[in-house]
């Protein structure tokens, strides 16, 4: 079975090598740019980000200062990235001289291994133009056949074996990638983005997705979700967890939010897997924001430019799940409710927020910085009003009396 059997036909294979740079709003002179520039390299998580209004690497560089440079190949696997780092002059020269290097790779290894089993076992039913839909269709059809349970168990076992084997291979390859990057740039701060499970969604969203589909779709969906979950966690723990002197951007946790009622997560919100006919599992704009927060947190930059980062986020914060919103704000050091930006949430912030509401309610105009707007709009409903002021005051009262607050 060839590992790359479907890499040229899935939706993730969208382009060849691309090299680009993004100047952040707070880049100063040439020496500062050289000192603070960040390289983002890897797969289509990077390349699809370039299509967004606010790609995650722009948010990170805006917060950290300097320049973001991206080098990426859609559909690339870990062994292919290793080959490029060893033998491709563009990759080798790009790695050298950067203060920070952020790497995204590994997802295609698992997807290719998984889909190769389906393509091999069901070549007639497998649709290379829409592999994920055909995958669920095949599972549903198998369930109706005689001895269906035995056949499904055999297919699931084969897929799990393929995934486990791939994780083992990736563990060795990721170590080599890390060694090569460190040889080329021994002074770099290296961050690896871990993998998220694209098959996660709340029970309510899953019910909506399945309502007009055969009942066996649920079995198929749950099977695929759990296979990916178990092996993605294994990749994150084994392949990335074994690396030394690196930092991990925990994208997985941000796509697997514990605040959902069943702990299924938010992949259907942070990707367009429910909206796209091709079941696009790449991060959408909201997904880019949460990845940015994961990378910023991993870099542990405490004195970054929160206003520049907030400018990248301000047009989308009202669409974010509450936990994702909090995570982003925490990453850049922005406290929800802290209208005046003094790192305290108190009566002064409530008073200022109420003043904004009073001015706007009589038709006045108030110019707010992005950080001020996000901080004052405590319920993320676009409007800054008396409710926000009341919430800030309630939070202050709670904390002042030993409580945990309401924000």
WOMO-V873575 format. One line per field, one symbol per residue. ss: DSSP state (a for helix, b for strand, c for the rest). A space follows every 10 residues. Layout:
ss=???
This chain:
ss=cccccccccc cccccccbbb bbbcccccca aaaaaacbbb bbcaaaaaac cccccaaaaa aaaaccbbbb bbcccccaaa aaaaaaacaa aaaaaccccb bbbbccaaaa aaaaaaaaaa accccccccc aaaaaaaaaa aaaacccaaa aaaaaaaaaa aaaaaaaaaa aaaaaaaaaa aaaaccccbb bbbccccccc ccaaaaaaaa cccccaaaaa aaaaaaaaaa aaaaaaaaaa ccccccbbbc aaaaaccccc ccccccaaaa bbcccccccb bbbcaaaaaa aaaaaaaaac cccccaaaaa aaacccaaac caaaaaaaaa accccccccc ccccccaaaa aaaaaaaaaa acccccccca aaaaaacccc cccccaaaaa aaaaaaaaaa ccccccc
